[in-house]
Amino acid sequence: MARAARRPFVPRYLGVSVLLWGLLAIFGLLAVVGWIVLMVPSLSTVWTDQSLRSTFLPPFSEGYLLGTDNLGRNFAWRLTAGIGVSVFVGVLVAVISVVLGLVIGIFAGYFGRAADAGTNVVIDVTWAFPEILLAIVLAGVLGPGLEAVILALSLTGWAAFARIVRGEVLSLRERDYVAASRVLGYSKVTVSVRHLLPNLLPITMVMAVYFMAVAIVAEAGLSFLGLGAQPPTPSLGGILAQGRDYLNSSWWPVVLAGGALSIMVLVLNYVSDGLRDHLDPRRGVRR
């Protein structure tokens, strides 16, 4: 009589950990959707309200939930708008980087050795330019602002994803369905759209969230240096730069803006890991 197969032993704490991680990923995904919805009014509003009689009011005072800043502006609204600006930059940089990375990565991995060699040279040259240095150059040409930040991050961010896509395509092009498509006479563009691109969507979604987190941190750093969003447009990096001069007497601008930036990156990290675990067909029990 055949012996029944044993079920693998999974400690209880691993099941709780997987459930908790999944709930955090779902919460993070909802938070990202909320940030994107918040992005629209944040970018369409001119944040110039100020009252010099109400400067540096602490949180929960005189009707100000999070207090005021050095110009008497409602800090809750400033922080909300700063999050919206960061999400706008993150989404736009992620979209541009992912689209460029997909196109160039598929071109390198599937369109022959000459395309692969030429693309690798372009990627290596792109990696030779640091984001901050490129942003400084673009700021000198275009002037400081979000346009220079978005261009700098997009022109350097695609290269890493293109190298990842190239490696995936080198594996996918050896599959039977790709070989059958070539035998049937389909063009390389058709094969790329029908077979390669759908199989690259999982890694594309994961990397898009990753690029969003990287772009948010980079935008905050460049705005802190004065190369990003210019006053009166609020940004988390700009709030940190303004608040550092008054840190001894007014702590809340720096603490709240830095906390919001940290929470956003942490949430995006949970979303990225959750998408990776959900979309990976070879996933197993989380260790």
C-alpha positions as CSV (number, residue, x, y, z in Angstrom):
1,M,0.0,0.0,0.0
2,A,1.5,3.3,-1.1
3,R,2.4,5.6,1.7
4,A,0.7,9.0,1.7
5,A,3.0,11.9,0.8
6,R,3.9,14.1,3.7
7,R,3.0,17.7,3.6
8,P,6.0,20.0,4.1
9,F,6.3,21.3,7.6
10,V,5.9,25.1,7.7
11,P,6.4,26.8,11.1
12,R,3.5,28.9,12.2
13,Y,5.5,32.0,12.5
14,L,6.3,31.8,8.8
15,G,2.6,31.7,7.9
16,V,2.0,34.7,10.1
17,S,4.9,36.5,8.5
18,V,3.7,35.8,5.0
19,L,0.2,37.0,5.9
20,L,1.5,40.2,7.5
21,W,3.8,40.9,4.6
22,G,0.9,40.5,2.2
23,L,-1.3,42.8,4.2
24,L,1.5,45.4,4.3
25,A,1.9,45.1,0.5
26,I,-1.8,45.6,-0.1
27,F,-1.9,48.6,2.3
28,G,1.1,50.0,0.4
29,L,-0.6,49.5,-2.9
30,L,-3.6,51.4,-1.7
31,A,-1.4,54.1,-0.3
32,V,0.4,54.5,-3.7
33,V,-3.0,54.8,-5.4
34,G,-4.0,57.5,-2.9
35,W,-0.8,59.4,-3.5
36,I,-1.4,59.4,-7.2
37,V,-4.9,60.7,-6.7
38,L,-3.4,63.4,-4.3
39,M,-0.9,64.3,-7.0
40,V,-3.4,66.1,-9.2
41,P,-4.7,68.8,-6.9
42,S,-1.2,69.2,-5.4
43,L,0.2,70.2,-8.8
44,S,-2.7,72.4,-9.8
45,T,-2.7,74.6,-6.7
46,V,-0.5,77.7,-6.2
47,W,0.8,77.5,-2.6
48,T,1.4,81.1,-1.8
49,D,-0.8,81.6,1.3
50,Q,1.3,83.0,4.2
51,S,0.9,85.0,7.3
52,L,4.0,86.5,9.0
53,R,1.9,86.9,12.2
54,S,1.6,83.1,12.5
55,T,5.1,81.9,11.9
56,F,6.4,78.7,13.5
57,L,3.2,77.8,15.3
58,P,3.6,74.2,16.7
59,P,1.2,71.4,15.7
60,F,-2.4,71.5,16.9
61,S,-2.4,75.2,17.6
62,E,-4.8,77.9,16.4
63,G,-6.5,75.6,13.9
64,Y,-3.3,74.4,12.2
65,L,-3.1,70.6,12.4
66,L,0.7,70.4,11.8
67,G,1.6,74.0,12.6
68,T,3.1,76.6,10.3
69,D,6.5,77.2,8.7
70,N,8.9,80.1,8.7
71,L,6.5,82.2,6.5
72,G,3.4,81.3,8.4
73,R,2.1,78.9,5.8
74,N,-0.1,75.9,6.8
75,F,2.4,73.1,7.1
76,A,-0.2,70.3,6.7
77,W,-1.0,71.6,3.2
78,R,2.6,72.2,2.4
79,L,3.5,68.6,3.4
80,T,0.6,67.2,1.4
81,A,1.6,69.2,-1.7
82,G,5.2,68.1,-1.2
83,I,4.2,64.4,-1.2
84,G,2.2,65.1,-4.4
85,V,5.2,66.6,-6.1
86,S,7.4,63.7,-5.1
87,V,4.9,61.2,-6.4
88,F,4.5,63.1,-9.7
89,V,8.3,63.0,-10.2
90,G,8.5,59.3,-9.2
91,V,5.7,58.2,-11.5
92,L,7.0,60.1,-14.5
93,V,10.5,58.9,-14.0
94,A,9.4,55.4,-13.5
95,V,7.3,55.4,-16.7
96,I,10.0,56.9,-18.9
97,S,12.7,54.6,-17.4
98,V,10.6,51.5,-17.8
99,V,9.6,52.3,-21.4
100,L,13.2,53.1,-22.5
101,G,14.5,50.1,-20.6
102,L,12.0,47.7,-22.2
103,V,12.6,49.0,-25.8
104,I,16.4,49.1,-25.6
105,G,16.6,45.8,-23.6
106,I,14.5,43.9,-26.1
107,F,16.5,45.4,-28.9
108,A,19.8,44.4,-27.3
109,G,18.7,40.9,-26.5
110,Y,16.8,39.9,-29.6
111,F,17.9,41.9,-32.6
112,G,21.4,40.4,-33.1
113,R,25.0,40.8,-31.9
114,A,25.5,44.2,-33.5
115,A,22.5,45.6,-31.7
116,D,23.6,44.0,-28.4
117,A,27.2,45.3,-28.7
118,G,26.0,48.8,-29.6
119,T,23.5,48.9,-26.8
120,N,26.0,47.7,-24.2
121,V,28.3,50.6,-25.2
122,V,25.4,53.1,-24.7
123,I,24.5,51.6,-21.4
124,D,28.1,51.8,-20.1
125,V,28.4,55.4,-21.2
126,T,25.1,56.2,-19.5
127,W,26.3,54.7,-16.3
128,A,29.4,56.8,-16.4
129,F,27.3,60.0,-15.7
130,P,26.1,60.3,-12.1
131,E,22.6,61.5,-11.6
132,I,23.5,64.5,-9.5
133,L,26.2,65.7,-12.0
134,L,23.8,65.3,-14.9
135,A,21.1,67.2,-13.0
136,I,23.6,70.0,-12.3
137,V,24.4,70.2,-16.1
138,L,20.8,70.2,-17.1
139,A,20.0,72.8,-14.4
140,G,22.6,75.0,-15.9
141,V,21.1,74.6,-19.4
142,L,17.3,74.5,-18.5
143,G,17.4,76.3,-15.2
144,P,16.7,74.7,-11.8
145,G,13.4,73.0,-11.6
146,L,11.5,69.7,-11.9
147,E,12.2,69.5,-15.6
148,A,15.9,69.1,-15.1
149,V,15.4,66.6,-12.3
150,I,13.0,64.5,-14.3
151,L,15.3,64.5,-17.3
152,A,18.4,63.7,-15.3
153,L,16.8,60.8,-13.5
154,S,15.1,59.4,-16.6
155,L,18.2,59.6,-18.8
156,T,20.2,57.6,-16.2
157,G,17.6,55.3,-14.7
158,W,16.7,53.3,-17.8
159,A,20.1,51.7,-18.2
160,A,19.9,49.4,-15.2
161,F,16.5,48.1,-16.3
162,A,17.6,47.7,-19.9
163,R,20.5,45.4,-18.7
164,I,18.0,43.3,-16.7
165,V,15.5,43.1,-19.7
166,R,18.4,42.1,-22.0
167,G,19.2,39.1,-19.7
168,E,15.6,38.0,-19.6
169,V,15.2,38.3,-23.3
170,L,18.4,36.2,-23.9
171,S,16.6,33.4,-21.9
172,L,13.1,33.9,-23.5
173,R,14.4,33.8,-27.1
174,E,15.4,30.2,-26.6
175,R,11.9,29.1,-25.7
176,D,9.9,26.8,-28.1
177,Y,7.1,29.3,-28.8
178,V,9.6,31.9,-29.8
179,A,11.4,29.5,-32.2
180,A,8.0,28.4,-33.6
181,S,7.1,32.0,-34.3
182,R,10.4,32.5,-36.2
183,V,9.7,29.3,-38.2
184,L,6.2,30.6,-39.1
185,G,7.8,33.7,-40.5
186,Y,6.8,36.3,-38.0
187,S,9.0,39.4,-37.8
188,K,11.1,40.2,-34.8
189,V,8.9,43.1,-33.9
190,T,5.8,40.9,-33.9
191,V,7.6,38.2,-31.8
192,S,8.7,40.9,-29.4
193,V,5.2,42.3,-28.9
194,R,3.4,39.0,-28.8
195,H,5.7,36.8,-26.8
196,L,8.6,38.7,-25.2
197,L,6.7,41.7,-23.9
198,P,4.0,39.8,-22.0
199,N,6.6,37.7,-20.3
200,L,8.4,40.8,-19.2
201,L,5.4,42.5,-17.6
202,P,6.0,41.0,-14.1
203,I,9.6,42.2,-13.8
204,T,8.5,45.5,-15.4
205,M,5.9,46.1,-12.7
206,V,8.3,45.4,-9.9
207,M,11.0,47.6,-11.4
208,A,8.5,50.4,-12.0
209,V,7.8,50.6,-8.2
210,Y,11.5,50.4,-7.5
211,F,12.3,53.3,-9.9
212,M,9.5,55.3,-8.3
213,A,11.1,54.9,-4.8
214,V,14.6,55.8,-6.2
215,A,13.2,58.8,-8.0
216,I,11.5,60.1,-4.9
217,V,14.7,60.0,-2.9
218,A,16.8,61.5,-5.7
219,E,14.3,64.3,-6.2
220,A,14.3,65.1,-2.5
221,G,18.1,65.2,-2.5
222,L,18.3,67.4,-5.6
223,S,15.6,69.7,-4.2
224,F,17.5,69.9,-1.0
225,L,20.5,71.2,-3.0
226,G,18.3,73.7,-4.7
227,L,18.2,72.0,-8.1
228,G,14.7,70.6,-7.9
229,A,11.3,72.3,-7.3
230,Q,11.6,76.0,-6.9
231,P,9.7,78.1,-4.4
232,P,6.8,78.5,-3.9
233,T,6.3,75.0,-5.2
234,P,6.6,72.7,-2.1
235,S,8.8,69.6,-2.1
236,L,10.0,67.3,0.7
237,G,13.6,68.1,-0.1
238,G,12.9,71.9,-0.2
239,I,11.1,71.7,3.2
240,L,14.1,69.9,4.7
241,A,16.5,72.5,3.3
242,Q,14.4,75.3,4.7
243,G,13.7,73.7,8.1
244,R,17.4,72.9,8.9
245,D,18.1,76.6,9.6
246,Y,15.4,76.6,12.3
247,L,15.9,73.1,13.6
248,N,16.8,74.2,17.2
249,S,13.6,76.2,17.7
250,S,11.1,74.5,15.2
251,W,11.6,70.8,14.8
252,W,8.4,69.7,13.1
253,P,9.1,70.7,9.5
254,V,12.3,68.6,9.3
255,V,10.9,65.7,11.4
256,L,7.5,65.5,9.5
257,A,9.0,65.9,6.1
258,G,11.8,63.4,6.8
259,G,9.3,61.0,8.3
260,A,7.0,61.3,5.3
261,L,9.9,60.6,2.9
262,S,11.0,57.6,4.9
263,I,7.5,56.2,5.1
264,M,7.0,56.6,1.3
265,V,10.1,54.7,0.5
266,L,9.3,52.0,3.0
267,V,5.8,51.6,1.6
268,L,7.1,51.3,-1.9
269,N,9.6,48.7,-0.8
270,Y,6.7,46.6,0.6
271,V,4.8,47.0,-2.6
272,S,7.8,46.0,-4.7
273,D,8.4,42.9,-2.6
274,G,4.7,42.0,-2.6
275,L,4.5,42.3,-6.4
276,R,7.6,40.2,-6.8
277,D,6.3,37.4,-4.6
278,H,2.9,37.5,-6.2
279,L,4.0,37.6,-9.8
280,D,7.0,35.2,-9.5
281,P,5.7,31.7,-10.6
282,R,8.6,30.1,-8.8
283,R,7.8,31.7,-5.5
284,G,7.6,29.4,-2.5
285,V,7.3,29.9,1.2
286,R,9.0,33.1,2.3
287,R,12.1,32.5,4.3
